[in-house]
């Protein structure tokens, strides 16, 4: 059965090659690839990010992980985090869900105005829970490698996020197709 899955995946990748190449051209930044990249572990970086955001500063961080696909890609995209005044369902937030364990996920539910339920866009099940006090910052901008800046409040983006939330039962299939095209 594994050989059949591998064959289907190979055929899908071959069929999706034109879209993959177009996406590579769209998000390629030659100057950024030439620069050396320094990475800090999340347990060192994110408490510092929290401090700066609590002081009222905006902070830009690179996205690590695949839980926010298809909107954010691992080590390709960056986000600008800022202090928040109010939170709403659909906002992407950096939250500390356990001591020293941070996630950048989207709010899917708010209970009693203090309890948040979070879920990554690329997750098909599993949620995290935290209180409003554990939110370190809210995403205000999505930064692509080619210099394109997408504001979090953009109406088209908000429609795409709402549609993606409604497609939760089909996410496994949609993410499979997306993985073929990247």
C-alpha positions as CSV (number, residue, x, y, z in Angstrom):
1,X,0.0,0.0,0.0
2,X,2.9,2.3,0.7
3,X,4.2,1.9,-2.8
4,X,0.8,3.0,-4.2
5,X,0.8,6.1,-2.0
6,X,4.4,7.0,-3.1
7,X,3.4,6.5,-6.7
8,X,0.3,8.7,-6.3
9,X,2.4,11.4,-4.6
10,X,5.0,11.3,-7.3
11,X,2.4,11.6,-10.1
12,X,0.7,14.5,-8.2
13,X,4.1,16.3,-7.8
14,X,4.8,15.8,-11.5
15,X,1.3,17.2,-12.4
16,X,1.7,20.1,-10.0
17,X,5.2,21.1,-11.3
18,X,4.1,24.3,-13.1
19,X,2.4,25.6,-10.0
20,X,5.3,24.7,-7.8
21,X,7.8,26.6,-10.1
22,X,5.5,29.6,-10.3
23,X,5.2,29.7,-6.5
24,X,9.0,29.4,-6.2
25,X,9.5,32.4,-8.5
26,X,6.8,34.3,-6.7
27,X,8.4,34.0,-3.2
28,X,12.1,33.9,-4.1
29,X,14.2,36.7,-2.7
30,X,17.8,36.2,-4.0
31,X,19.3,38.9,-1.6
32,X,17.7,37.2,1.5
33,X,19.1,33.8,0.4
34,X,22.6,35.2,0.2
35,X,22.5,36.6,3.7
36,X,23.6,34.3,6.6
37,X,20.8,33.2,8.8
38,X,21.0,33.1,12.5
39,X,18.5,31.1,14.5
40,X,17.8,31.2,18.2
41,X,15.9,28.4,19.9
42,X,12.3,29.4,20.6
43,X,12.8,29.0,24.4
44,X,15.4,31.8,24.3
45,X,13.8,34.0,21.6
46,X,10.1,34.0,22.4
47,X,10.3,35.2,26.1
48,X,12.3,38.2,24.7
49,X,9.6,38.8,22.1
50,X,7.0,38.7,24.9
51,X,9.0,41.4,26.9
52,X,9.3,43.7,23.9
53,X,5.6,43.4,22.9
54,X,4.5,44.0,26.6
55,X,6.6,47.2,26.4
56,X,4.5,48.3,23.4
57,X,7.1,47.5,20.7
58,X,6.3,45.7,17.5
59,X,8.5,42.6,16.7
60,X,9.1,40.7,13.5
61,X,9.9,37.0,13.8
62,X,10.3,34.1,11.3
63,X,7.7,31.4,11.4
64,X,8.9,28.0,12.4
65,X,6.8,24.9,11.9
66,X,4.0,23.8,9.6
67,X,0.9,24.2,11.8
68,X,-0.1,27.5,10.0
69,X,-0.1,26.2,6.4
70,X,-1.3,27.3,3.9
71,X,-1.2,30.9,5.2
72,X,2.3,30.8,6.7
73,X,5.2,28.6,5.5
74,X,8.1,27.2,7.7
75,X,11.2,29.6,7.5
76,X,9.8,31.3,4.5
77,X,7.4,33.8,6.0
78,X,7.7,36.3,8.8
79,X,5.1,37.9,10.9
80,X,4.9,41.3,12.7
81,X,3.6,40.9,16.3
82,X,2.2,43.9,18.1
83,X,0.5,44.6,21.4
84,X,-3.2,43.9,21.4
85,X,-6.1,45.9,22.7
86,X,-8.9,43.4,21.8
87,X,-8.9,39.9,20.4
88,X,-11.4,38.4,18.0
89,X,-12.0,35.0,16.5
90,X,-9.8,34.6,13.5
91,X,-6.8,36.6,14.9
92,X,-3.4,34.9,14.8
93,X,-1.7,35.2,18.1
94,X,1.5,34.2,19.8
95,X,0.5,32.6,23.1
96,X,2.2,30.8,25.9
97,X,0.1,27.7,26.3
98,X,2.4,26.1,29.0
99,X,5.4,27.5,30.8
100,X,8.1,28.1,28.1
101,X,5.9,26.6,25.3
102,X,4.7,29.1,22.8
103,X,2.5,28.7,19.7
104,X,1.5,31.0,16.9
105,X,-2.0,29.9,16.1
106,X,-5.4,31.3,15.3
107,X,-8.2,32.0,17.8
108,X,-11.1,29.7,17.0
109,X,-13.2,30.4,20.1
110,X,-13.4,32.9,23.0
111,X,-15.3,31.8,26.1
112,X,-16.1,34.1,29.0
113,X,-14.0,36.8,27.4
114,X,-10.9,35.3,29.2
115,X,-10.5,31.7,27.9
116,X,-9.2,31.2,24.3
117,X,-9.2,28.2,22.1
118,X,-6.4,28.1,19.5
119,X,-5.8,26.0,16.5
120,X,-3.2,26.1,13.7
121,X,-4.5,26.5,10.2
122,X,-2.6,23.4,9.1
123,X,-4.0,21.3,11.9
124,X,-6.8,18.9,11.2
125,X,-7.6,18.3,14.9
126,X,-6.3,19.2,18.3
127,X,-6.7,22.6,19.9
128,X,-4.8,24.5,22.6
129,X,-6.4,26.5,25.4
130,X,-5.0,29.5,27.2
131,X,-6.2,32.6,29.0
132,X,-6.1,36.1,27.6
133,X,-3.2,36.9,29.9
134,X,-1.1,34.3,28.1
135,X,-1.3,36.1,24.8
136,X,2.0,37.6,24.0
137,X,1.1,39.5,20.8
138,X,-1.2,39.6,17.8
139,X,-0.1,39.3,14.2
140,X,-0.7,42.6,12.4
141,X,1.3,41.9,9.2
142,X,2.4,38.8,7.2
143,X,5.7,39.4,5.4
144,X,6.7,37.4,2.4
145,X,10.3,36.9,1.2
146,X,9.8,38.9,-1.9
147,X,8.9,42.0,0.1
148,X,5.1,41.7,-0.2
149,X,3.4,42.8,3.0
150,X,-0.1,41.5,3.7
151,X,-2.0,43.3,6.5
152,X,-3.9,41.0,8.9
153,X,-7.0,43.2,8.6
154,X,-7.2,42.8,4.8
155,X,-10.7,42.0,3.8
156,X,-9.7,39.4,1.2
157,X,-7.4,37.6,3.7
158,X,-10.2,37.6,6.3
159,X,-12.6,36.0,3.8
160,X,-10.0,33.3,3.0
161,X,-9.5,32.6,6.7
162,X,-13.2,32.3,7.3
163,X,-13.5,30.0,4.3
164,X,-10.6,27.9,5.5
165,X,-12.2,27.5,9.0
166,X,-15.4,26.2,7.4
167,X,-13.4,23.7,5.3
168,X,-12.1,21.9,8.4
169,X,-13.7,18.5,7.5
170,X,-11.8,18.7,4.1
171,X,-8.5,20.1,5.4
172,X,-6.6,16.8,5.2
173,X,-7.3,16.5,1.4
174,X,-6.7,20.2,0.8
175,X,-3.4,20.1,2.7
176,X,-2.3,17.0,0.7
177,X,-2.9,18.9,-2.5
178,X,-1.2,22.0,-1.2
179,X,1.9,19.9,-0.2
180,X,2.1,18.5,-3.7
181,X,2.3,22.1,-5.1
182,X,5.0,23.4,-2.8
